[in-house]
Amino acid sequence: MQNLLFICSRNQWRSPTAEKIYSRDERFSVRSAGTSPRARRTVSVKDIEWADVVFVMETKHRDRLKASFGRAIQHKKVVVLDIPDEYQYMDEVLVEMIRNSVEGYL
């Protein structure tokens, strides 16, 4: 089973949507978190260590992970999905963007 970690800023809309989509797939174990101290669930070093692949919604999320978890993240596959913060949880357009962006990496 592959461990997928999805990251956005506040863990409200994008990363929880991705977590919901892939939590239904038996091939994966999935978590989501945010980079902001005000995130619903803030990413931890344990999340990074657990993950086989880290998907971030924007370049700034990758940069924040590198700044906060440099050692833990240096040998991890980190994929920037380039999905802007313009969608609500489980928005149909967001779901389609996540699927289209993530599938090629699985």
N, C-alpha and C positions, 0 to 999 in steps of 0.2 A: 504494500500500500504506500502510495506517495503522499507526503505531507505538504500541503499547499497553504501558504500564508498570504493573505490579501491585506494591503495597507492603504489607507487614505489618511486624511488629516484628523477628523474627529470621530471616525468609526460610526458614522450615522447613516449614510446613504450608499456610497459606492462599495466599500469593502464588505459591509453586511449583505449587500445584494449578491456580491460574488460568492460569499460564504454560503448563502442560502442555495444558490444555483448548484454549486459543486458538492454540497453536503448530501445531496441526493444520489451522488455517483459513488458506487461501492469501491471504485478504484482509489479513492482519495480520502484522506483525513484532512479536514479543513478548519482553519481559524481565520479570524479577522481582527484587526486592531488599528489604532490611529497613532500618529506621530505627535499630536498635540497633548499637552498636559491636561487639557479639558476634554479629551476623547472619552467616549463612552467606555472604551477599554483601551488602555495605553499599551503599546508594544513593549515587550520586555526582552532581555537577553535570552531568556528561556524560550520565547517564541521563535527567535532567530535560530537558536541552536536546534530546535525541534524541526524547523522547516527544511524541506528538500529544495523547494522553489519559493522565492519571495516575489510576489507580484505587487508592484506599486502603481498607483493611479497616475502619478506625475513625477517628473524628474526631481522636484523639490523633496519628495518623500524619500527617494533613493539617497539624495544628498544628506537628509536628516538622519537616515539610518547609518550612513557612513560616519557621520560626525559623532553620533551617540554610541554606536556599536561597532566601531572600526574593525576590531579583531574578529569579532563573531561573524561579521558580514563579509569579510574579505574573500572567503572561499565559497561563498554561497552564490547560486544563480539568482540574480536579481533582474526582473523583467519590468521595464517601464511600459505601461499600457497606453499612456497618453489619453486618458479619459478625464475630461474637465469636470469640475464640480458644478454641474448644471442640472442634475437629475435628482429625483426623489427615490426613496427606497422602492425597489422592484419596478421602476418605470420601464415600460416595454422597450424603449429606445436604449436605455442603460443595459438592460438584460442582453439585448442583441449585441451591443458594443462589447460587453464583457466576453460573451461567448466567441464572437468573431476574433477578438484580440488574444484570448487565452488558448483557444483550441490548438493553435499551431505549436504551442510549447509543451503540450501534454503527451 
